[in-house]
Amino acid sequence: MKPIVSIGNQDFRSIRENHNFYIDKTAFIKEWWENQDTVTLITRPRRFGKTLNMSMVENFFSIQSKAEENLFTELEIWKEEKYRELHGKYPVIFLSFASVKGDTYSDVREGIVQTILDLYAKYDYLRQSDALNEKEKAYFDYVNGEMSNTIAAMALRRLSLCMSLYYGKKVLILLDEYDTPLQEAYVKGYWNELTSFMSSLFNYTFKTNPYMERGLLTGITRVSKESIFSDLNNLEIVTTTSNKYSTSFGFTEEEVRNALQLFGLQDQADNVKKWYDGFCFGNKSDIYNPWSITKYLDTGKFDSYWVNTSSNSLIDKLIQGGTSDIKIAMEDLLEGKTIETAIDEEIIFEQLENNSAAVWSLLLACGYLKVNKASKDGAGGNYILSLTNFEVQNMFRRMIQGWFGNVSVRYNDFIKALLSDDLDYMNQYMNQVAMQTFSFFDTGKKAEEQEEPERFYHGFVLGLMVDLADKYRITSNRESGLGRYDIMMEPLEKNKRAYVIEFKVHKAKREKDLEETAQNALQQIAERNYDAELMARGIRKENIRHLGFAFWGKKVLIEQE
């Protein structure tokens, strides 16, 4: 009889008590304990079992609410007597920042403070104990909604003191999704305020805390040490390229095969692999997305389950407002190709708008890219990356389509006009879309007017790629003939019409109007023989159309040859 899949349940005790579907990850407890690292930060993409594993660790070690042995007796960790004896032997502080979000610094600070207040309420019984003196008991009253940053920063350390006195042992501190508030701070614009507060909190909690036995943090990104970990030199950081805990988060291929067999879906193994495989942690490849796997086991239907569980607003902002190089690389990725780039897993959020390598590093950490090959040189190096799987590819396609979703004239109508040589409608459309969307493609703080059309047209190319993927191979900024064309649309059926498009910004000192700029664009296509690549691929000269796009501020003129 197949077990019930409890969708969204991240409580280890609940899953085990109700005999819900569960893949045994208790070997993580042994690996973590035997590594003997004082404080460990593990980064994994969202929905990869981080919270469930933290709940598992809490239930295994917690002395306050000792879990029944039968929760673990059938699992891997219970095979060794040493670990059976460790069960229920430590006081545990477990907190999560997963829901700490807000539009302002005060909103997020309030969320962190409330999380601390909830812990103090949970352990209020400590101040009734003779193990604490009056001064230590009085600290419970200092911790309130109006407390200063200093008291808030020290609150978890003081709670550790009280718990260690009460139980006679140092505490384990588990912090889940530590970086959720930080991503909010970057997107909403209160980064400096929040990192100052969190740096003090982490320093008191994990660095200068003599009452902590060990600490364990999870998150999506490895935020730079300079941001919040500057004083935390006892931190062991495990990222997606590290070999530690490589099979502890996400499902291995063997685990997925066994699950499909259990649910009678073994004949769908190839499709499951196409949709949900592709994650690589350290030297372990073929890691599957656990959220999408459990949803598929529950429904028996393929869908983009994982990528639909959050807004992806940060990723959307970075791709849409990114440089032309980022958009060109996205063209290759959407075509199933790879990109090669330097990767620094220490994410410096302040660099995201000006450093394409930082963007790819973030996409790798978030699980949207996977490592095909790495060539490390010292602390860093170049990586060959590709989109993780079919589910991720679908997410990016929908994201790009959304860029033009708010335009008052329909994007599909422009494509119809393009394919039918309706120059009047193309001009009408481009002027409306330019007025409404230029700002969305130019979100950098120091963007220049000359960059706007280039950022826009590479975003426009991505839109064409998504909508015409079944009819055209579309590329941009590639070499052909004697130069580099802006856009080339090569039909998959060789007898269909091909297009070469050149974008030019109006130069007022040399060109009298937009018409002259557009004609110069057409002249450049002809003089530099951009048709060469198409003709080499079997497209007849008479089937190639030339389009010149001229930009002046947010005005656009299209001429056709």
BELBEL-V760393 format. One record per backbone hydrogen bond with DSSP energy under -1.0 kcal/mol. CO is the residue of the C=O (numbers start at 1). NH is the residue of the N-H. Records with the same first field share a line. If there is no record, write none. Layout:
CO=NH ; NH
This chain:
4=21
5=7
6=9
11=15
12=16
13=17
14=18
15=20
25=28
26=29
27=31
28=32
29=33
30=34
31=35
38=215
39=236
40=217
41=238
42=219
49=53
50=54
51=55
52=56
53=57
54=58
55=59
56=60
57=61
58=62
60=88
61=90
68=71
69=72 ; 73
72=75
75=78
76=79
80=84
81=85
86=89
90=63
91=172
93=174
95=176
97=100
99=101
104=108
105=109
106=110
107=111
108=112
109=113
110=114
111=115
112=116
113=117
114=118
115=119
116=120
117=121
118=122
119=123
121=124
123=126
124=127
125=128
126=129
133=137
134=138
137=140
138=141
139=143
142=144
144=147
148=152
149=153
150=154
154=158
155=159
156=160
157=161
158=162
159=163
160=164
161=165
162=166
163=167
164=168
171=213 ; 214
172=93
173=216
174=95
175=218
176=97
177=180
179=183
180=184
181=185
182=186
183=187
184=188
185=189 ; 190
190=194
191=195
192=196
193=197
194=198
195=199
196=200
197=201
198=202
199=203
200=204
201=205
202=206
203=207 ; 208
209=212
211=171
214=173
215=40
216=175
217=42
218=178
219=44
222=347
224=227 ; 228
229=232
231=233
234=39
236=41
238=43
239=242
240=282
243=246
245=248
251=288
252=256
253=257
254=258
255=259
256=260
257=261
258=262
259=263
260=265
261=264
265=268
266=269
268=272
269=273
270=274
271=275
272=276
273=277
274=390
275=391
276=289
279=287
281=284
284=281
287=279
288=251
289=293
290=294
291=295
292=296
293=297
294=298
295=299
296=300
303=305
306=309
312=316
313=317
314=318
315=319
316=320
317=321
323=327
324=328
325=329
326=330
327=331
328=332
329=333
330=334
331=335
332=337
333=336
339=385
341=383
345=347
347=224
348=351
349=352
351=354 ; 355
355=359
356=360
357=361
358=362
359=363
360=364
361=365
362=366
363=368 ; 369
368=388
370=386
373=384
375=382
377=380
380=377
381=343
382=375
383=341
384=372 ; 373
385=339
386=370
389=393
390=394
391=395
392=396
393=397
394=398
395=399
396=400
397=401
398=402
400=403
401=404
404=407
410=414
411=415
412=416
413=417
414=418
415=419
416=420
417=422
418=421
421=423
422=426
423=427
424=428
425=429
426=430
427=431
428=432
429=433
430=434
431=435
432=436
433=437
434=438
437=441
438=441
439=442
448=451
451=455
452=456
453=457
454=458
455=459
456=460
457=461
458=462
459=463
460=464
461=465
462=466
463=467
464=468
468=471 ; 472
471=492
473=490
475=488
478=485
480=483
483=480
486=477
487=501
488=475
489=499
490=473
493=496
498=545
499=489
500=547
501=487
502=549
504=551
507=510 ; 511
513=517
514=518
515=519
516=520
517=521
518=522
519=523
520=524
521=525
522=526
523=527
524=528
525=530
526=529
528=482
529=532
531=535
532=536
533=537
534=539
535=538
540=543
541=544
543=498
545=500
546=561
547=502
548=559
549=504
550=557
551=506
552=555
555=552
557=550
559=548
